[in-house]
């Protein structure tokens, strides 16, 4: 979704990323852009992002959260020596 030309660093070395749909630049990483696209964490939702992109990101996020929940449950049940 982001090419190298969409990633920028300022003089202090902090990462800045640009939304490929609306061209807004945000400080931070992929999570910040994901929040912008989905309208999460108090960020304004990108009006220019296609619905299929939003749906794909939402499904991947939910799938990843399920994976973390299942993995955490397995680790709790394991015994260590």
N, C-alpha and C positions, 0 to 999 in steps of 0.2 A: 504494500500500500504506500510506503514511503520510500522514495529513492534517495540515494546519497545526496542529491542536490536539494532535497527537501529538509535535510538536517543541517543545522548551523550551530556554531559555537560563538559566544561573545568573547570579549577580551578577558573576562574572568574565567573562561573555560566552561561555563555552564551550558548545557545542551539546550538548543532551541529547535523546535520542530514546526514545520508548516503543514497545515491541512491541505491536502491535494484537491479538495472540493471547494473550499471557500477562501483559501490562501491566508487565513489567519495564522499568525506565528505564536506559539506557546512555549514557555520555558518548561523544561522537564522532558520526560521520555515518552515511551509508547503509551503508558497508562494515562498520561494527561491527554493525549490525542484520542484515546479510546473513550475517556470520559466526555470529551468534547463531542465526539460523534454520537454517543448515546444520550448525552444530556445528564450524566451522572455527577455526583459529588458537587452539586451546586454550580456546575458549568452550564453555560448556554449551549443548547443542542445545535449542531450544524444543520442549517436549513437546506444546504446544497447536496448533502450526502444522499445517494440513491437508497431506496428502501431495501433492496436486496443486500447491500453492504451492511446496513444497520441490523437486518435480520441475521446475517452471517456472524457478525461480531457478538450479538446477543446470544446466539446458540453456542458459540465457542466459549463464551464466558460462563454460561450455565454449565456446560459440559465440564469445564475445568474445575468449577466449584464442586460439582458432584464427585469428581476424581479426588479432590483434596479431602472431602468428607469421608469417602470410602477408605482412603489411605490412612487417615488419622485413626479411624476405627480399628483397622487391622493392627496398627502399631500399638494401640492401647492393649490389645488382647495378647500380644506377644510377651513371652517371659524372657528375661535375660539372666545369664549366669553370673 
